[in-house]
Amino acid sequence: MALAAAITFAVIALAPPADPTPSGPATALPDVAAEQLALPPIGIEIYDWLNGLQMSLDGDARYGTVAISEDRETVTITWHGEPSDELAAIIDEAPDTITVALQHAEFLPGELNALVVRTPGLIPDFQVAMAGMENDGSGIWVGIVELPDGNSLADVGTAFAEALGRPDVPVRVELSGAVMPING
């Protein structure tokens, strides 16, 4: 066994070095990924402020999402209702290099997230691969593995809204394919 390992090591050690220049379609970055790599970095001051914002507002049902613009100059916070004193204080502490915008969420984000949690297994005919709140707080989205014959995505959205008991909440449905769990 030790001899086999030594021979393998010797063969690997004597092999010529691989060409470090990537080539071929497998190494090409998709256009979207290349564009993301070209974005300016988020400065540490902004990063720390964003982190503090998320930690402070986590668990507040009125807080939805936070997004930063590609030019890193505008942070948009999705919020339902009037800003709380805590949110106002956090906005006041924002770095001078950014503008903070509030986006009104039509529905309470905490309520939307509670609906999202209920979607897997809610309707036996539809296997939910993923789901989430719409970033703007206007409803939820559900990704299903396949669309059964005779159904449209809009029909499935209506079925989920009715099964959730919230026909007033828009449900956007998309085909997502299967999710493969990774087990260690």
BALOBA-1460 file (C-alpha; in Angstrom, 3 decimals):
// residues 184
<rec num="1" residu="m" x="0.000" y="0.000" z="0.000"/>
<rec num="2" residu="a" x="2.775" y="2.451" z="0.919"/>
<rec num="3" residu="l" x="4.641" y="1.544" z="-2.275"/>
<rec num="4" residu="a" x="1.527" y="2.247" z="-4.402"/>
<rec num="5" residu="a" x="1.102" y="5.639" z="-2.711"/>
<rec num="6" residu="a" x="4.771" y="6.453" z="-3.256"/>
<rec num="7" residu="i" x="4.566" y="5.497" z="-6.943"/>
<rec num="8" residu="t" x="1.397" y="7.558" z="-7.390"/>
<rec num="9" residu="f" x="3.068" y="10.517" z="-5.714"/>
<rec num="10" residu="a" x="6.152" y="10.110" z="-7.884"/>
<rec num="11" residu="v" x="4.062" y="9.996" z="-11.077"/>
<rec num="12" residu="i" x="2.133" y="13.096" z="-10.040"/>
<rec num="13" residu="a" x="5.334" y="14.887" z="-9.026"/>
<rec num="14" residu="l" x="6.983" y="14.085" z="-12.381"/>
<rec num="15" residu="a" x="3.980" y="15.063" z="-14.500"/>
<rec num="16" residu="p" x="4.432" y="18.337" z="-16.399"/>
<rec num="17" residu="p" x="2.584" y="21.287" z="-14.835"/>
<rec num="18" residu="a" x="-0.881" y="21.904" z="-16.156"/>
<rec num="19" residu="d" x="-1.397" y="24.894" z="-18.428"/>
<rec num="20" residu="p" x="-2.737" y="27.618" z="-16.078"/>
<rec num="21" residu="t" x="-4.465" y="29.423" z="-18.948"/>
<rec num="22" residu="p" x="-8.177" y="28.605" z="-18.861"/>
<rec num="23" residu="s" x="-9.729" y="27.798" z="-22.197"/>
<rec num="24" residu="g" x="-12.860" y="26.366" z="-23.683"/>
<rec num="25" residu="p" x="-16.548" y="26.960" z="-23.010"/>
<rec num="26" residu="a" x="-16.462" y="25.372" z="-19.542"/>
<rec num="27" residu="t" x="-14.302" y="28.211" z="-18.217"/>
<rec num="28" residu="a" x="-16.147" y="31.087" z="-19.855"/>
<rec num="29" residu="l" x="-18.195" y="33.182" z="-17.439"/>
<rec num="30" residu="p" x="-21.802" y="33.841" z="-18.362"/>
<rec num="31" residu="d" x="-22.375" y="37.499" z="-19.269"/>
<rec num="32" residu="v" x="-24.352" y="38.098" z="-16.070"/>
<rec num="33" residu="a" x="-21.577" y="36.741" z="-13.859"/>
<rec num="34" residu="a" x="-18.972" y="38.815" z="-15.681"/>
<rec num="35" residu="e" x="-21.115" y="41.924" z="-15.194"/>
<rec num="36" residu="q" x="-21.454" y="41.168" z="-11.471"/>
<rec num="37" residu="l" x="-17.673" y="40.885" z="-11.147"/>
<rec num="38" residu="a" x="-17.317" y="44.337" z="-12.728"/>
<rec num="39" residu="l" x="-19.505" y="46.043" z="-10.104"/>
<rec num="40" residu="p" x="-17.756" y="48.358" z="-7.671"/>
<rec num="41" residu="p" x="-17.126" y="46.808" z="-4.258"/>
<rec num="42" residu="i" x="-19.256" y="47.718" z="-1.262"/>
<rec num="43" residu="g" x="-17.142" y="49.776" z="1.117"/>
<rec num="44" residu="i" x="-16.625" y="48.551" z="4.681"/>
<rec num="45" residu="e" x="-18.567" y="51.488" z="6.175"/>
<rec num="46" residu="i" x="-21.608" y="50.703" z="4.012"/>
<rec num="47" residu="y" x="-21.206" y="46.974" z="4.619"/>
<rec num="48" residu="d" x="-21.144" y="47.470" z="8.393"/>
<rec num="49" residu="w" x="-24.182" y="49.766" z="8.245"/>
<rec num="50" residu="l" x="-26.136" y="47.265" z="6.099"/>
<rec num="51" residu="n" x="-25.220" y="44.450" z="8.467"/>
<rec num="52" residu="g" x="-26.358" y="46.493" z="11.470"/>
<rec num="53" residu="l" x="-29.607" y="47.416" z="9.709"/>
<rec num="54" residu="q" x="-30.422" y="43.776" z="9.009"/>
<rec num="55" residu="m" x="-29.515" y="42.650" z="12.527"/>
<rec num="56" residu="s" x="-31.579" y="45.436" z="14.110"/>
<rec num="57" residu="l" x="-34.680" y="44.898" z="12.010"/>
<rec num="58" residu="d" x="-34.604" y="41.099" z="11.839"/>
<rec num="59" residu="g" x="-37.860" y="39.844" z="13.310"/>
<rec num="60" residu="d" x="-39.808" y="43.073" z="12.672"/>
<rec num="61" residu="a" x="-42.795" y="41.982" z="10.559"/>
<rec num="62" residu="r" x="-42.813" y="45.365" z="8.781"/>
<rec num="63" residu="y" x="-39.286" y="44.898" z="7.402"/>
<rec num="64" residu="g" x="-39.021" y="43.187" z="4.046"/>
<rec num="65" residu="t" x="-35.775" y="43.415" z="2.136"/>
<rec num="66" residu="v" x="-32.789" y="45.666" z="1.604"/>
<rec num="67" residu="a" x="-31.049" y="46.170" z="-1.727"/>
<rec num="68" residu="i" x="-28.097" y="48.235" z="-2.885"/>
<rec num="69" residu="s" x="-27.909" y="49.703" z="-6.360"/>
<rec num="70" residu="e" x="-25.272" y="48.545" z="-8.804"/>
<rec num="71" residu="d" x="-23.473" y="51.886" z="-8.509"/>
<rec num="72" residu="r" x="-23.455" y="51.387" z="-4.695"/>
<rec num="73" residu="e" x="-25.003" y="54.828" z="-4.150"/>
<rec num="74" residu="t" x="-28.602" y="53.965" z="-3.188"/>
<rec num="75" residu="v" x="-29.913" y="51.537" z="-0.584"/>
<rec num="76" residu="t" x="-33.602" y="50.639" z="-0.842"/>
<rec num="77" residu="i" x="-35.417" y="49.280" z="2.197"/>
<rec num="78" residu="t" x="-38.798" y="47.596" z="1.714"/>
<rec num="79" residu="w" x="-41.059" y="48.515" z="4.620"/>
<rec num="80" residu="h" x="-44.774" y="48.251" z="5.417"/>
<rec num="81" residu="g" x="-46.482" y="51.217" z="7.039"/>
<rec num="82" residu="e" x="-44.989" y="54.277" z="8.672"/>
<rec num="83" residu="p" x="-41.284" y="54.035" z="9.523"/>
<rec num="84" residu="s" x="-40.653" y="53.130" z="13.150"/>
<rec num="85" residu="d" x="-38.428" y="55.248" z="15.387"/>
<rec num="86" residu="e" x="-35.823" y="52.465" z="15.195"/>
<rec num="87" residu="l" x="-35.837" y="52.504" z="11.386"/>
<rec num="88" residu="a" x="-35.621" y="56.308" z="11.335"/>
<rec num="89" residu="a" x="-32.594" y="56.178" z="13.656"/>
<rec num="90" residu="i" x="-30.909" y="53.560" z="11.480"/>
<rec num="91" residu="i" x="-31.503" y="55.687" z="8.372"/>
<rec num="92" residu="d" x="-30.054" y="58.722" z="10.177"/>
<rec num="93" residu="e" x="-26.878" y="56.685" z="10.853"/>
<rec num="94" residu="a" x="-26.420" y="55.796" z="7.160"/>
<rec num="95" residu="p" x="-23.038" y="56.678" z="5.676"/>
<rec num="96" residu="d" x="-22.969" y="60.037" z="3.880"/>
<rec num="97" residu="t" x="-21.909" y="58.319" z="0.653"/>
<rec num="98" residu="i" x="-25.313" y="56.674" z="0.114"/>
<rec num="99" residu="t" x="-28.916" y="57.684" z="-0.334"/>
<rec num="100" residu="v" x="-31.532" y="55.625" z="1.512"/>
<rec num="101" residu="a" x="-34.919" y="55.100" z="-0.135"/>
<rec num="102" residu="l" x="-37.959" y="53.484" z="1.444"/>
<rec num="103" residu="q" x="-40.119" y="51.307" z="-0.767"/>
<rec num="104" residu="h" x="-43.659" y="50.764" z="0.481"/>
<rec num="105" residu="a" x="-44.603" y="47.094" z="0.818"/>
<rec num="106" residu="e" x="-48.223" y="46.501" z="-0.110"/>
<rec num="107" residu="f" x="-48.446" y="43.592" z="2.327"/>
<rec num="108" residu="l" x="-46.825" y="43.040" z="5.706"/>
<rec num="109" residu="p" x="-43.534" y="41.249" z="4.882"/>
<rec num="110" residu="g" x="-43.724" y="39.087" z="8.004"/>
<rec num="111" residu="e" x="-47.156" y="37.886" z="6.908"/>
<rec num="112" residu="l" x="-45.901" y="37.176" z="3.376"/>
<rec num="113" residu="n" x="-42.998" y="35.155" z="4.771"/>
<rec num="114" residu="a" x="-45.431" y="33.159" z="6.929"/>
<rec num="115" residu="l" x="-47.440" y="32.346" z="3.778"/>
<rec num="116" residu="v" x="-44.246" y="31.273" z="1.982"/>
<rec num="117" residu="v" x="-43.434" y="28.792" z="4.751"/>
<rec num="118" residu="r" x="-46.829" y="27.141" z="4.264"/>
<rec num="119" residu="t" x="-46.497" y="26.547" z="0.490"/>
<rec num="120" residu="p" x="-44.495" y="23.274" z="0.417"/>
<rec num="121" residu="g" x="-46.971" y="20.391" z="0.544"/>
<rec num="122" residu="l" x="-49.969" y="22.718" z="0.634"/>
<rec num="123" residu="i" x="-51.359" y="21.449" z="-2.676"/>
<rec num="124" residu="p" x="-50.490" y="17.782" z="-3.303"/>
<rec num="125" residu="d" x="-50.518" y="18.123" z="-7.124"/>
<rec num="126" residu="f" x="-47.680" y="20.684" z="-7.088"/>
<rec num="127" residu="q" x="-44.173" y="19.981" z="-5.837"/>
<rec num="128" residu="v" x="-42.716" y="23.251" z="-4.527"/>
<rec num="129" residu="a" x="-38.984" y="23.571" z="-5.192"/>
<rec num="130" residu="m" x="-38.592" y="27.045" z="-3.693"/>
<rec num="131" residu="a" x="-40.650" y="30.043" z="-2.672"/>
<rec num="132" residu="g" x="-40.187" y="33.546" z="-1.331"/>
<rec num="133" residu="m" x="-41.593" y="36.980" z="-0.767"/>
<rec num="134" residu="e" x="-41.472" y="39.373" z="-3.725"/>
<rec num="135" residu="n" x="-38.700" y="41.868" z="-2.970"/>
<rec num="136" residu="d" x="-41.103" y="44.802" z="-3.191"/>
<rec num="137" residu="g" x="-43.610" y="43.246" z="-0.762"/>
<rec num="138" residu="s" x="-46.320" y="42.981" z="-3.420"/>
<rec num="139" residu="g" x="-46.953" y="39.242" z="-2.940"/>
<rec num="140" residu="i" x="-45.115" y="35.922" z="-3.011"/>
<rec num="141" residu="w" x="-43.542" y="33.713" z="-5.660"/>
<rec num="142" residu="v" x="-43.551" y="29.932" z="-5.814"/>
<rec num="143" residu="g" x="-41.259" y="27.770" z="-7.920"/>
<rec num="144" residu="i" x="-42.758" y="24.412" z="-8.841"/>
<rec num="145" residu="v" x="-40.963" y="21.395" z="-10.298"/>
<rec num="146" residu="e" x="-43.384" y="20.810" z="-13.166"/>
<rec num="147" residu="l" x="-46.638" y="22.159" z="-14.509"/>
<rec num="148" residu="p" x="-49.349" y="19.465" z="-14.695"/>
<rec num="149" residu="d" x="-51.216" y="19.219" z="-17.986"/>
<rec num="150" residu="g" x="-54.196" y="21.507" z="-18.318"/>
<rec num="151" residu="n" x="-52.852" y="24.146" z="-15.898"/>
<rec num="152" residu="s" x="-51.375" y="27.551" z="-16.575"/>
<rec num="153" residu="l" x="-48.936" y="29.255" z="-14.213"/>
<rec num="154" residu="a" x="-51.665" y="31.819" z="-13.454"/>
<rec num="155" residu="d" x="-54.098" y="28.995" z="-12.558"/>
<rec num="156" residu="v" x="-51.530" y="27.532" z="-10.168"/>
<rec num="157" residu="g" x="-50.982" y="30.960" z="-8.576"/>
<rec num="158" residu="t" x="-54.718" y="31.322" z="-8.003"/>
<rec num="159" residu="a" x="-54.860" y="27.806" z="-6.529"/>
<rec num="160" residu="f" x="-52.057" y="28.632" z="-4.063"/>
<rec num="161" residu="a" x="-53.666" y="31.954" z="-3.061"/>
<rec num="162" residu="e" x="-56.975" y="30.197" z="-2.402"/>
<rec num="163" residu="a" x="-55.346" y="27.295" z="-0.529"/>
<rec num="164" residu="l" x="-53.486" y="29.816" z="1.640"/>
<rec num="165" residu="g" x="-56.813" y="31.529" z="2.372"/>
<rec num="166" residu="r" x="-55.459" y="34.790" z="0.934"/>
<rec num="167" residu="p" x="-56.939" y="35.339" z="-2.527"/>
<rec num="168" residu="d" x="-55.990" y="39.031" z="-2.148"/>
<rec num="169" residu="v" x="-52.251" y="38.212" z="-2.160"/>
<rec num="170" residu="p" x="-50.755" y="37.821" z="-5.648"/>
<rec num="171" residu="v" x="-48.873" y="34.536" z="-6.114"/>
<rec num="172" residu="r" x="-46.437" y="34.484" z="-9.031"/>
<rec num="173" residu="v" x="-45.556" y="30.946" z="-10.123"/>
<rec num="174" residu="e" x="-42.519" y="29.862" z="-12.112"/>
<rec num="175" residu="l" x="-41.085" y="26.545" z="-13.212"/>
<rec num="176" residu="s" x="-37.965" y="26.001" z="-11.126"/>
<rec num="177" residu="g" x="-37.000" y="22.397" z="-11.693"/>
<rec num="178" residu="a" x="-36.095" y="19.980" z="-8.940"/>
<rec num="179" residu="v" x="-33.997" y="20.934" z="-5.927"/>
<rec num="180" residu="m" x="-31.270" y="18.446" z="-5.139"/>
<rec num="181" residu="p" x="-30.436" y="18.326" z="-1.416"/>
<rec num="182" residu="i" x="-26.770" y="18.119" z="-0.488"/>
<rec num="183" residu="n" x="-26.103" y="15.695" z="2.346"/>
<rec num="184" residu="g" x="-22.714" y="15.441" z="4.022"/>
